[in-house]
Amino acid sequence: MPSPLTRTVVAPVIDVHLHPEDLRAALEADVRAGLSSRPRTLPPKWFYDDRGSELFDEITRLPEYYPTARERAILHAQAATIAARSGADTLVELGSGTSDKTRTLLDAFAASGQLRRFVPFDVSEGVLRWSASHLAERYAGLEVHGVVGDFDHHLPSIPAGGRRLVAFLGGTIGNYEPTDRARLLDDLASTLLPGDSLLLGTDLVKDPRRLVAAYDDSAGVTAEFNRNVLRVLDRELHADFDPLRWQHRAVWNAEQEWIEMRLRALGRQEVEIEDLGLSLVFADGEEIRTEVSAKFRREKVEAELRTAGFELAGWMTDPDGDFALSLAFRR
């Protein structure tokens, strides 16, 4: 591969399949369905406005929150092996954000001489455009083809051609309950071709005390992050939640092997969501489940991948066995 210093910067291409009105419609539908049901729920994707993203970035640097550091360590140790074993010339990143961790993979692919194209896929058009521009400059000659979309509807929009490796990192797959997780993996498998591959990040089952601590830190950052979803509803849907009257809780569900994040009402509350015409009454102690974060064992990951049409080819963990990256090929 020619030296990056001698190569021309290629202007990124961005495909936009998700617009502000689509996000608004999804928010309204999720809030109406989730808060009208029993038990009440809200999807975790609505945590991530600008403030929520800042808080999550802070969470990843807390001493209790190990997943980000463990996954980064695996990437540093295994990136060259992943590039070689995948044989891919196209790297796709789902939920790319700023593509901070993925630069370790990009560096390894670029060093191997096989990298031709990078496809960041994210719900935020602004962040994706910034990141795509930055990466196109950093990796001169690299084709950057961004996709603005969501996992539930736009996976078929991942550009075809070449041999693709899809990176789905951060343990985000754990935010899906089993049925939805199976559907997501099926959709992804349907998008890929035999020989394409998936790099999947999963947090592993461990001492529940460590798991709870990771989602209920002593500094209260995760509590603020959890309550931030109520501020999103207040701002976007003209609701009148008082976030300070809601207590953050992190609970280990041993049967499901997942962490549940919940918000518990401190006292009886009447809440109006003006834009939806909803009037809600919450009893003292009633909870809203805002996130599940499933934890995995190797046999479970391998079985779910196989059911979807993937064959596990590599299982990589940190020395303590806290987190895993799975490399699997589309059959």
N, C-alpha and C positions, 0 to 999 in steps of 0.2 A: 504494500500500500504506500503511495506517495506520502511524503511528510506533510502533516497538517499545515505547516507554514507555507507550503507551495500550492495548496488547493483552494479553490474558489468556494466562498460561502454560498450555499444554496438556499434561496428564500423558502421558508416553510409554507406548506399548503395546509389549510385548516378547513375541515368539513364540519359544518354546524347543523346538527340534527335536533338540538334542544335549545329552545328559545325561552326568554323570561316568562312568556305567557304559559308555556308548558310547565315550567317549574311552579308557577302560581297555581295552576290547576291541580298539579300533583300534591302540593301542600294542602290545599283545601280538601281534596279527597282523602288524604291520609289522616288529617286532623278530625274530619267529620266521622270517618269510619272508626278510627282508633279510640276517640274519646266518647263515642256513643256505645261502645261495646263493653262487655264485662269479661275478664278484667280489662281495665282501660290501658291503652298502649299508645305510644308514639314511636315512629321509626327513627333510628339514630342518625339518619342522614340529615335531619333538620338541626342537629347540633352545630353544623359547620357554616355559620355566617362568619364574617371577618373576626369577630370576637371569639367565637367558638374555635376557629382555626388557631388563633393565637394561644388560647388556653390549652388546646391539645398539644401544640408544639411544646408548651411548658411542661405538660404531663410527661412527655417522652424523655425529659431530662431529670425527672424525679428519681430519687434512689429506689423507691418502691416499684417503679414501673420498668421492668426488665425487658419486655419484648423488643422494643426498638433497638436497644444496644445488642441484644443477642442476635437478632436477624442481621444487623449490620456486620457483626463479627463473622457470621457464616458467609456473607457475601464477600467480604474481604478475603477470606480463606479459600473460597470455592469458585470465585467468578471465572477464573481462567478455565477451570474444569467444566463449568456449566457451558461456557462458550464453545469449547471443543466438542463436548458430548452432544450438544443440541445440533451442531452443524448449521445453525441458523444464520441468515444474512439480514433478517428483519427482526427487530426487537419491539414488541408491543407491550406497553405498560397500562394496565387497568387501574383507574384511580390515581393518575400520575401526579397530580398536584404540581409541586416544583421539581419533581423527579430527582430529589436529593440523593436518596439511597441508590437509585438506579444508575447514577453516574459511575458507580463501581462496576456495574455490569457493562455499561457503555465503554468504559476504559478498557476492560478486558476484551470485549469484542473488537474494538478499534485496534488494539495491539495485535490481535490475531490476524488482522487483515481481511476478515470476512464480513465486517459490518457494512451494509449498504443503506439501510433505512431504519428510522426510529419512528414508532407510532405511539405518541402519548394519547391516552383516552381519558377524558375527565368531564365532570358535570359543569365545571366553571370555565366559561369561555375566556374571561379575563386572565385568570391564572394560566390557562393552557397557552394562550397567545404569548404571554410573557415568557413562559418556560420554553416554548418552541423556538422563539427568537434567540434566547440565550444559548440554547443547546446547538442551534445551527451555527452560531458564531464559534462556540467552543470546539465543535467537531466539524471543522471545515471539510466540505465535500459530502457531508452526510445529508441524505434526504430526510427531512422531518415532515411527517404527514399526520397532523393532529386530527382527532375526532372529538367533537363536543357532543356528548350523549350520556345516557345512563345504561347501566348493566341490564335492566329489565326489558329494554326495547331496542337497543341499537348495537348489540354485539355483531349482527350481520353486516354492519357498516365498517367493520375493521377491513382495511384495504387488503385485497388479495395479492397474490404474486410472491415469488421468492419462497424461502423456507422460513417459517415464522416461529418465534418463541414468544409466548404470552406470559408476562410476569404479573402475578396477582399477589402482591406482597402485604406485609403488615398484619397478617392474621385477619384481614377484613372478611374472608370467607366465613369466619366464625360468627359474624353478625347476622347470618342467615339461619333460620330454623331449618330442620332437616328437609322438609318438602321443598322449600324455596331454594335451599342449597343444591338439591338434586336437579331442580329445574335450571338453575344457573349453569351448573356444570354440563348439563345436556345441551343447553343453548350454545355454550362455548365450544363443545365438541362438534356440534353441527356446523359451526362457523369455520372450523379448522379442517385441514386435509391430512391424510396419512403422512407421517413424517414431520408434521408440525408438532410443537411441544408446548408444555405448560410448566411454569415454575411457580409453585404454590407455597405461600407462607402460612404455617399453622402454629399456633401456640399449643403447648402440650400439657396434659394433665399433670398436676403436681400437688404439693401440700396445699389444701384449701386456704390455710392461713396466709400463705404467700399470695395466692390468687386474690383473696379479698383485699389485702393490703395494697395490691397494685391498682385496685379500682376504688380505694377509699384511703387516699394518702393522708398523712398526718398534717400536711400543710393546708388541706382543704381545697386544693386546686381542682380535683375531680368533682367535688361537690359543686363548685362554681360552674364548671363545665356542664354538669348535668342540669343545673337550674337554668343555664343559658337558653335551653330550648324553650322555656316559658317566656323569656324575653323576646325570642324570635316570634312567638305567637302573638305577644302583645304588640309588637311593632308591625308585623306583616298582616295580621288579621284583625287588628284593633280589639284584642282581648284585654281583659283586666286582671290577669293573674298577678298575685303579689309573690314573686319568687322567694322572698325571705320567709314566707309562711309554708315553705315546702322543704322537707328534710331529705337529703341525699342518703340513699342506702345501697350497699353492694352486698349481694347475697349469693352464696354458692349453692347451686341446685345439683345435689349429688346424683340424682336419678338421671338428669339430662347431661350432666357433666358440662355445665356452663355457668358463667357468672351472669346474674341479672342486676342491672342498674335500675333503681326505682326512685320515684319521688313520692314521699309520704306527706299527706296533708296534715298540717299542725292546726287542728281545730276545724270545725265545719266551715265550708266555704261555698259561696255562690259566685259563679264565674260566667260572665257574658263574653261570647265571641261574636262581636258585632257583624263582621263580614260574612259569617256563616249563619247568622240568625239563631245561634245556639245559646241556650241557657242551661248551665250545668250546675248540679249540686254535688259536692264532695263531702262525704262524712268524715268526721275526725278520724285520722289514721288510714283513710282510704289511699290506695297507691296507684300511680301511673307507672307502668313498666316502659322504660325508655330505651333499653338495649339488652340484648343477650350477646354474650361473647363465649362461643363454644370453645372448649378445649379438646384436644384430640390425642389419640393413640395411633401408632403407625398402622395397625391393622384396620382401623376405621378409615383413615385417609386412603389407604390402598384399595379398600373395598368400594368406597364411594367413587374413586377415580375409575376403577374398572367398570362399575355399573354404567358410568357415563360414556365409556368408550376410550379410556386412557389406560396405558400400561406404565406402571411405575418403573423407572429406570435408575433413579438415584434418590437416596434418602440422606440428607445432610443435617446435622445438628451441631449446636455449640457443645463445648466440653461437658457442661453440666446437664445437658439434655433438656433444656428449658423450652427450646423453640426448634422448629424444623423447616427446612426447605425441601420440597419434593419436586424432582424433575420427572415428568411423565410425557410419554409420546402418544399422539393420537393414532389409534389403531386403524 
